[in-house]
Each structure stands twice: as C-alpha cells, then as structure tokens.
Amino acid sequence: MAIATVAAMTLSALPALRAAELPITKNSPIPDFQNRAQDVAPYDFDAPPQGLFRTITTAEGFDEELGFHRTHEIVPVKPTDRFRSDTPAVFIVFHLHQHYQGFQVFGRCFPEAVAGLDPTMVIGQDAMHIALEDDSGYLTLSPPQGAWKPGRYKVEIHVGEQISEMSLMGTMRFTIAPRQENSGTGAKGENRETGKTR
C-alpha cells in the first residue's frame, strides 16, 4: 500500500515538473499583426487623386459620348497639363469607380508659382454633383480677372458634401505658358458646353 502511494505521488508530480520546464511564449505586440509600414505605400495627397478616381486629367475641353451602358460619358478633348495664356478655361475630366451614393467633387485652384499672386489664395473654384448612376464628370476653371498669368497652378480635388480638412483626395497641376510660347502651341479648347445639368 505504501509503495502504491509513493508511486502515485511521483506520477502526479511529473506534469508539474514538465510544465515548469516549458518555455514561456512572449506576447507579440499588436503592430506585428497589422500592416507593416514598409509594406504599405503612403497615400500622397499632393499627387493626382486615386481610390475613387479611375482616371483624372486636365484638358482643353471635353465631349459627351454614349457609354457602354448607354449612359452619358464625359471624355477629355486634347488632354494636356500645359495651356496658352489665352485659354478660356481649363477642364479637369475624371472617370470614377463604382459608387453607392451621390456626392460632390470640388476643385479649388491656387496660383502655386505665379508671379505677383499669393500661392495661398483661392483664385477659382468649381463643383459637380455626382449622381448614383454617374461614372464620369468634369470641373471648369476660368482664368481670374479674365486672363491667365504665366506660371504653375495647383488644384485641390475634394470629395464629399462640402470642403473640409478630411475631404481632400489629391492635387492636380497645370502650367500656363508664357506669351512667347503661345504661338507655337496647339489649337484652342474645343468645349462647346459649360453647364453641368443633364
């Protein structure tokens, strides 16, 4: 009987000894389970917008075509980022990925590098309402005081119901050529429509 009791005590002590010998696994920090910074390219708000926008470009004009689903599709005419100083308007034409609610696309124009103009001052703005069925659109930027000054301009693209710090999606840029270059550039814009009602 005594031998059986000693044997039982010895066997019951084995699991405790083995448990004490097991290495303790260190708790992994939460960042190990998240996307690593080196694996994710940061979103650049100072570049043309991505995500919702399939394509976006500056152009001398736009045209309206019948799309694949028999919807009206806005297409750019003479896409470029360099314009004459007598250009009546600069157009930003964009195509969108599928979306599930209506919203507005805003464009705010700043004279980023234009002699005599404050680069923080908004000199032009436009907005277009995007309905649920729309997959393309455009913004129209007219020259301040009737004429463009040579230099580089930037356009902040915002999406939402109103402009805020959280609505910025990206930035477009275009250049107005000096007058001596105007005679050697292409034809004027061919847009024949400036309204946004369809």
Residue pairs with C-beta under 8 A, 6 or more apart in sequence:
43 50
44 170
45 168
45 169
45 170
45 171
46 170
46 171
47 170
47 171
48 56
48 157
48 170
48 171
48 172
49 56
49 157
49 159
49 169
49 170
49 171
50 170
51 97
51 169
52 96
52 97
52 99
52 159
52 169
53 94
53 95
53 96
53 97
53 157
53 169
53 170
54 94
54 95
54 96
54 97
55 94
55 95
56 92
56 93
56 94
56 95
56 157
56 170
56 172
57 76
57 79
57 92
57 93
57 94
58 79
58 80
58 81
58 90
58 91
58 92
58 93
58 172
58 174
59 76
59 77
59 78
59 79
59 80
59 91
59 92
59 93
59 189
60 77
60 78
60 80
60 83
60 87
60 90
60 91
60 186
60 187
60 188
60 189
60 190
60 191
61 76
61 77
61 78
61 91
61 189
61 190
61 191
61 192
62 74
62 75
62 76
62 77
62 91
62 93
62 138
62 191
62 193
63 74
63 75
63 77
63 190
63 191
64 72
64 73
64 74
64 75
64 193
65 72
65 73
65 75
66 72
66 73
67 73
67 135
67 136
71 133
71 134
71 135
72 198
73 95
73 135
73 136
74 93
74 95
74 136
74 137
74 138
75 93
75 136
76 91
76 93
77 189
77 190
77 191
78 186
78 187
78 189
78 190
79 93
80 174
80 186
81 173
81 174
81 175
82 174
82 175
82 177
82 185
83 90
83 148
83 174
83 175
83 176
83 177
83 185
84 176
84 177
84 182
84 185
84 188
85 147
85 148
85 149
85 150
85 176
85 177
85 178
85 179
85 182
86 147
86 148
86 182
86 188
87 143
87 148
87 176
87 188
87 189
88 142
88 143
88 188
88 189
89 140
89 141
89 142
89 143
89 189
89 191
89 194
90 140
90 141
90 153
90 174
91 138
91 139
91 140
91 141
91 189
91 191
92 107
92 138
92 139
92 141
92 155
92 157
92 172
93 136
93 137
93 138
94 105
94 136
94 137
94 138
95 135
95 136
96 130
96 134
96 135
96 136
96 137
98 135
99 130
99 132
100 132
101 132
102 129
102 130
102 131
102 132
103 129
103 130
103 159
103 160
103 161
104 127
104 128
104 129
104 130
104 159
104 160
104 161
104 162
105 127
105 128
105 130
105 137
105 139
105 157
105 158
105 159
106 125
106 126
106 127
106 139
106 156
106 157
106 158
106 159
106 160
106 163
106 167
107 124
107 125
107 126
107 127
107 139
107 141
107 155
107 156
107 157
107 158
107 172
108 122
108 124
108 125
108 155
108 156
108 158
108 163
109 122
109 123
109 124
109 125
109 141
109 153
109 154
109 155
110 119
110 120
110 121
110 122
110 123
110 153
110 154
110 155
110 156
111 117
111 118
111 119
111 121
111 123
111 149
111 151
111 153
112 119
112 151
112 152
112 153
112 154
112 173
113 119
113 151
113 152
114 149
114 150
114 151
114 152
114 153
114 176
115 149
115 150
115 151
116 149
117 123
117 149
117 151
123 144
124 141
124 142
124 143
124 144
126 139
126 140
126 141
127 139
128 137
128 138
128 139
128 196
129 196
130 137
138 196
139 155
140 194
141 155
148 176
149 176
150 176
150 177
150 178
150 179
151 175
151 176
152 173
152 174
152 175
153 173
153 174
153 175
153 176
154 171
154 172
154 173
155 171
155 172
155 173
155 174
156 168
156 171
157 168
157 169
157 170
157 171
157 172
158 164
158 167
158 168
158 169
159 167
159 169
160 166
160 167
177 185
